[in-house]
């Protein structure tokens, strides 16, 4: 009878279930991620995480206990070597379950179970998400920095306004010069026109004298 047994039997006998979890744990340690059903992944998490915690204490006793569960020398070497160094500062939660949808044949819910410290993409995304602790001194510094930044922005804005005003004045001065030059040129033809009649009158006087001399 299964009175009080709340864990998932996974439709297998006890020896079959232990052998399956042992093989899956060895595969997870060697390959760092495996694809399986969600029910098996949850059972595997409870099975493999205590073994990873044991691997932090690299002693003969710990190696014998883990070897009695895994029965794989390559997995023991990898677990007490590379994996133990990666998870040394992590207090628990060594695995992550990522759901990938349902399987086509029997519509079972599938997932990927992986070791957290070996997914570099998620580690890079999570690194900038850390927030600094707030403190009163830090808040004052931030306020002072923001005030300095505002003053600097005001200085830059005023300098930009002054530069724009100077540019406008230069443009206005150039336009005035351009407008004055045609007016001066326009005055010259009128002056010439006024001078020409005088010249003609002066030219006419000698002609009259010459005619009188001829008569004489």
Beta strands, then each sheet from edge to edge (+ up, - down):
strand 1: 33-37
strand 2: 95-102
strand 3: 109-115
sheet 1: 1+ 3- 2+
end
